[in-house]
Amino acid sequence: MKKLLALILAIAMLATLAACGSTGDTGTPSTPAADPSGTTSGDQATQPAAGGELYYLNFKPEIAPVYDEIAAAYEAETGVKLHVVTAASGTYEQTLKSEIAKADAPVLFQINGPKGYANWKDYCADLSGTELYQHLTDKGLAITDGDKVVGIPYVVEGYGIIYNNAIMEKYFALDGAKAKSMDEIRGFQKLKEVVEDMTAKKDQLGIKGVFASTSLKPGEDWRWQTHLANLPIHYEFEANNVDLSTDATKEITFQYSDNYKNIFDLYLNNSTVDPKLLGSKQVADSMAEFALGQCAMVQNGNWAWSQIAEVEGNTVKEEDIKFMPIYIGVDGEESQGICVGTENFFAINSQAPAEKQKLAADFIYWLYSSDTGKDFVTNKLGFIAPFDTFAEDERPTDPLAREVSAWMSKEGVSSVPWSAFLVFPSQTFKDDFGAALLQYAQGTKTWDDVKTLVVDEWKAESNL
């Protein structure tokens, strides 16, 4: 009997020890429950999970092939299978609506700012505890809701007036030039003076016009109905202390419409092309004119480098490609920088299981912190990443990306945020605005007609 009791006690002790060291019947060591931050509830740093599957709905069709490479590399390093679906151009919102309703919904997706968050707030997890957010260099770029961080920007871009410094230096050397260097151009009035003088001297400079053609073909007018329009709307919201997360953005007065007209007229009247012909011009036409040295300036962003570099017969040297701000004649613009921001924010599906949310948080941190991930970000995706995980020599090296970084670090200069066009009411509004700009350029609408359309349609589309 004593032997039997001893045997029973020994078995019981072994069972107790086994229970303390296992989870369920898996036989694997137990760990504290994980949250999407990439840390455990015990505040111990964790590595990306070994194994699992993550569904990411990608916004940018042009980088879909790169994500195939990223998915393969991530699975090789972590064992996690990254399943990337890319929406067709212009269909992201519809695709997300369809996919989010499925049982196997995207865990990682994108929102395009405050308006995007308003549409998807029921699906946006709080990312304030994620590792990636801790490394965001400018926390003000994130999309927030009270104390919650609901969208993390994963790339910043910049746009302004791109200029060919070789042509500008040729102009500055002419007798009677209205400026001797770019440092003297610190506002709209000086820019206008220089541009109009360059137009008068265009034969001496060997150019067809100062500015590339203003592309106003339907679908090709986004540089004007969105990017250029960001400036006057930004200044209106700033002047009136408008909170972009509220309904106060549902109406505008187009308070700075004359300032928009100032720069738009400067583009039209000093261009390579007659304004009446602009309805057939595409962005590619504009960039080709710049690349071939037919003009000195073009409004566009750092993404335009590939368009310039790939033009057959390109005459513009890398060291001559520079940015200047888009001046529109507002007070204090001598300290204005180029426009810097993003429409691209990571969001994690709050309706997904916690372990899936953690897989998403682990992946985005890996992409922007590991050597493999950073190499993809810089050299394949071509992103200017807004995180302190990147050393200077790990950032993009193309001339326009370098210019964006240089303008962001200039002392006494403030970048113009993209915040305004993130709350533009709809694509219909943008398309109608672009059509009105074309009619104005062709002389069939007055500027008052354009202003009225912008104010009325903004209100109508915002309140649908």
N, C-alpha and C positions, 0 to 999 in steps of 0.2 A: 504494500500500500504506500509506504514512504517513497519507494522508487517511482511509483506511478504518479504521485503528487508532484514530485520533483520534475518529472518529464513534462507534465501539464504546465507547470510554472515556467519552465524554460521556453516552451512553445509560445506561451502568452507574451513573455518578454520579447521574443524575436518578432512577433506580430506587431507589438507596440513600436519597436524601433523601425520596422519597415514602414508603418503608417506615418511616422514622423518624417521620414525621408523621401516620401513619394507624393505625387498628385494623382488621385484617382487610381487607375490601374496601369498607368503608363510606365511607371518605374523611373521617371525622370525627376530631377530635383525640382522642388517648388520654388517659385519666385514671387515677389510682391506683384500685385496687379498693376498693369501698365496703363498710362494715359497717352493721348496723342502727342504729348510734348517730346517724346523720345527719352523720357526719364521714368524711373519706376516710382511708385508711391512712396518708397523709402528714400527717394532723392539720390539713388545710385545711378550713375550714367550707364546706359546700355548700348550695346552694339546693334546694328540693324538685325532684325529677326532673320534666322536661318530658315528659309523656306516660306511658302505662302504665295498668294497671287494678288496682284493689285491692278485695278482697272482705272486707267487715266484717260479722260476725254480731252484731247489736245485741240487748241484753238487755231493754230497756225499751220495751214496746209504746206507752206513752203519749207517747213522743217520736219515734216513727217518722216522722210528717209533717215534723218539723223536720229530720230527717236527709235527707229528700228535697231540702230547700232547701240544706242544707249541701253535699250532693253536687254540686248544680248550681253553687254558688259556687266550690267547690274546683276543679272541672273548668275553670271559666272562668278562674281565676287560675293554675292550674298545668298544665292539659292532662291531668291524671290523672283517669281515670274511677273514681269511688267507687261500688262496687256494694254497697248495704246491704240485708241480709236481716234481718228482725225476727222472732224467735221469738214464738209466741203466749204469753200470760200463763201462767206455771207450767210451761212446756215447754222451757225453755232447755237444760237438760242433755241431754234426749232429742234435741233438734234439733242440738245441737253434736256429739253422738255420731254422728248420721247424716251430717252435713255434713263432719266432719273426715275421714271415710273416703273421701270422693270425690276424684277426681283434681284437681279444681279446688276445693280445700278453703279455708275461711276463713283469711286471713292474720292479720287482727286480730280478736280475740275477747275475752271477759271471763271472769274467774274470781271467785268470791265469797269469797276469803279462803283460809286454810290448808287447809280441807277441799276447796275447789275445786282448789287447786293439787295436792293429793294425787291427785286424779282425773286431772289433765291435765299432770302434771310432764314427761311425755315430749314434750310439745308446747310447752313454755314456754321461749322464748329468754331469754338473759341480757340484761336491759335496763339494766344499770348504766352502760353507756357512752352511753345515749341522751341527747339534748339535753333532752327533757322531764323525765327523772329529775333532771338537774342543777338544775332549777328547783323541785323539790318542796320546799315550805317545811318540812315535818316528815318527814325520811327514815324515821323510825320507823313511819310509816303504810304503807310499802311492804311487799309480801310478799317475803320473802327465803328463800334456801336456801344457807346458808353465805355465801360472798362474792357469790353471784349475786342479782340483783334480778329476780324473775320476775313481779311484778305491780305496776303503778303505779296508785295511786288517782287517779281523775279527778274525783271530786266528794266533798265532805264534807257530811254532814248532821248535824243535832243534834235531840235530842228531850228532853223533860222535862215538867214540868207547865206548860201554858199557862194564864195567868190574865188576867182582865179587871181592869185596874188601877182602873178607875172604880168597880167594885163593891167592890174591896178598900179603896179610900180611903173609901168610904161606911161600910164596917164599922169601920175604924180610928177614925172620928169618933164612933161610938156610945159612950154611957156604959158602962163596964165591959168594953170590948173587951180581949181578951187580948194584944193587941199594938197598937202605935201606927204601925208601918210594916213594910214587907216586910223591912227590914234586920234585924228581930228574929227572923225565921223562918230559923234556920240549922241546923235538925235536925228529926228526926221528932217528938220530944216537943212542941216548940213548934207545929209544923204541926198535929199532932193536936188540941192545945188550941184553936188558932184555928179549925180546921175545925168541931169539935164545937160551939163557941160560935156560929159562923156558922149552923149548922144550927138551933140553938135560936132564932136571931134571923132566920130566913129570910124571915118575913113582913115584917119591918121593911126588909129588904134588897131585897124584891121579886123573890126567886128561888124556884125550885121545889126546888132542892138546891144544895149547894156544888159537887159534881162532876157532870159530864155522865154519861149512862148508860154503864155498863161493857159494851161490845158483845161479847156472847159467842155470837152466832149462828155456827155452823160456817163457817169461811172468813173470818170477820170478827173473830177473836179474837187476831190477831197482835200487838196492842199488849200483851197479857198473857203469852202463851206464848213470846214471843220478846223484845220490847223490855223489858218489866218484868223478865222473868226474867234478862236480861243482868246486872242489878245484883248479885243474890246469887251468881250463878255467877262473875262477875268477882271478887268479893271472896273467894270460896272459892279460886279459882285463885291469886289474889295472896297470900293467907294461907299457901298451901302451896307457893309458888314453882313452880307448874306451867308447864312449857314447852309452849306451845300448838302447837308443831310436832311434838310427840311423841305416843306412845300413852298418855301419862299423862292425856290428856283423855277417855279412853274409859270412865272411871268417875268418879262424883261421890258425895258423901254428902249433898248438899243441906244443907250445913253452916249456911247462913243462911236456911233455910226459914221460921223464925219471923219473920225480918225481912221476907220477902216477904209473909207472912200479915198483918203489921202494916199495910202500905200498902194491900194488896188489900182488907182489911176496911174500912179508912178510905174507900176508894172506894165499896164496896158500901153501907155504912151511912150515907153522907152524900150520896146520889145523888138525882137527879131521879126515879128509877124504882125500884120495888120489886124487890129482887134476884131474886125468882121469875119476873120477866118478861124477864130479860136474854137469854134464849135466842133472842128474836126481834129483838134490837137490832143495828143495823149501825153502822159507823164514821160513816157519813153522818148517822145520827140524832144521834149524840153531837155532831158538829160543828155541826149545825143548832141544837141546844139552846144551845150556847155562843154561836153567832152571834146568836141571838135574845135573848140576855141572860137565859135561864132558869137559868143556873148561872154560877158564878164561875171554875171551873177545869175543865180537861180534859187528860188525858195524851195527847200526840201530838208530832209533829215539825214542822220548819219547812215541810215539804211541805203542811201543813194550811192554809197561808194562803189558797190558792186556794179550798179548800172553805169557809172562813169568808167570804171576800169575795163568793163567788158565791151565797150563800144569800139568797133574796128576803126583804126585810124586815130584813136584817142591821142590828143596832143598835150593834155594837162598833166604836169608832173605831180607826184604825190606831195612833195614839199610845198607846192603852190596852192593846194586846196585848203581853204580856211573857212571859218564861220564868223558871221557878225550877227548881232541881234536884229530882229524885225522891229524897226522903229516906226511908230504910228503918230507921234506928236503928243504924247501925254506928259504931264508934269513929272519931273524927276527921272525921265528915261535915260539920262546920262549914266545912271548906275544900273540900268537894266541889262540882264544877260540874255542868253538864248533861252528858248523854251525847253524845259527838261521835265520829264515825267514818264508815265506809263499808262497803258490801258490794260495791262496784263497782271492779274493778281491770282495767286494760288488760293483755292478754297478747298476745304476737306468736308466731305459729306457727313453732317452730324447725325444722319439717320443710319449710317453704316455701323456695323458692330465695332466695339472699341478696339479690337485687335486689328481690324482693317484700317481704322483711322491711324493707328500707330504705324502700320506699314507705310501709309502715305507720308506721315511726318518723317519717318526714317528715310524714305526715298528722296524727298526734296532736300533734306539736309545732306545726304550723301552726294547729290548732284552738285551742290554748291560748296562742299567742304573737302571731299576726297580728291586726290590727285587725278584719278580717272575722270570723275565728274567735272572738275574744273577745266580739264583739258577739252572736254566736249563743249562746255559752256562758252569758252573763249574761242576755240579754234574751229568748231563745227557749227555751233549755233550762232556764234558771232555776237553774243550778248555782252552788254556793259552791265555787269552784275552789281547790285547795290548792297553788297555784303563785305564785311571786313575780313572774311576768310581768304580774300584774294590779295596777293602781293602785287606790287606795281607791274612786275614783269609777267604776271599771269593774266593781265587784262588785254583786250583786243588791241592790235597794233595798226589797224588801218587808219588813215589820216583823219577821217571824220570822227571816228570813235575817240581818237586822241584829242581832237578839238573839243568834243563834249566834255571830257574829263578836265581839260584845261580851263574851260569856261566855268565849270562847276567849282573850281578851286581858286578863281580870281578873287583877290581881296577887294572889298567894297562894291562887289557886284552881286546882284540877286537874280537868280534864275526865275523865269516866268513859269509857274506850274501849269500842268495840263488840266488842272481840276475843272476848268469851265467846260471843256467839250466832253467831259465824262458825264455831264448832266444834260447834254443836248437832248431834246425830247424824243426824237425818232429818226429813223432813216428817211422817212417820207419828208420830214422837215428839211433834212440836209439836201435831199435830191431837189426839192422845190427851191431852196435857197440857191443851189448851184445853177438851176435853170434860169432863175431871175438874174443872176450875175451875168450869164451868157447874153440874155436879152439886153441888159444894161450895156455890155461891151459892144453889142451890135447896134445900139442906139434905138431899140424898140421899147425900152422901159426907162423911166427916170430913176434917179437915186431915191427919191421919195417913195416911188413904187416899191423899190427893193426893201426899204426900211419898213414900210407898212406890212409887206408880206412877212418879213422876219418876225415882227412883233405879234402879228395876228396868228400866224401859224404856230409860233412857239407856244402861245397860250392854248390854242385849240388842241395841239398834239399832246401837250403836257397833261391835259385834263381829260383825255380819252379814258 
